[in-house]
């Protein structure tokens, strides 16, 4: 019997309006497994008092990380691409389709998330005077141009690249700032998938258990 994949996340994170529940990045791995019907389990490491065992598997003390037999990976993007190799539902097997998925997955991490997270973080202290706002809006503009001409980012269908990009874009503060209806429709389209709802609900339930 094939050993189940294990997705590692925190045992608890703050909830409420400003808490990260529903957005901790283990949701990306849960979602991918749900899309691909991959058998997986979820295990926890402490949110507080992170110990040597955690840092040995994730050198920055973050989550998620993934174990697959004797393989351990950290960084959500690396984990997603590892999972995508296991199912054609996440990434096609032809060379062109695979290349498109790879480039758009990396674009989601480097060209979009790097900018949007930096903008969000600076906005916590700078508010409306955020000096990164124009940079962030420029990136949204370029992505809007692409998605104005296609339904999905790569290979003409839903792939792990859309999963990653939609998760980057669905942050509430970013959605409230986004001026492009095409991008909002894209987020709605991707996040309407039943696999996302299952992953979201499971993550919320997981962290709620820690409230006790």
Buried (B, 14 or more C-beta within 10 A) or exposed (E): EEEBBBBBBBBBBEBEEEEEBBBBBBBBBBBBBBBBEBEBEBEBBEBEEBEEEBEEBBEEEBBBBBBBEEEBBBBBBEBBBBBBEBBEBBBBEEEEBBEBBBEBBBBBBEBBBEBBBBBBEBBEEEEEEBEBBEEBBEBBEEBBEBBEEEEBBBBEEBBBBBBBBBBBBBBEEBEEBBEBEBBBEBBEBBBEBEBBEBBBEBBEEBBEEBEE
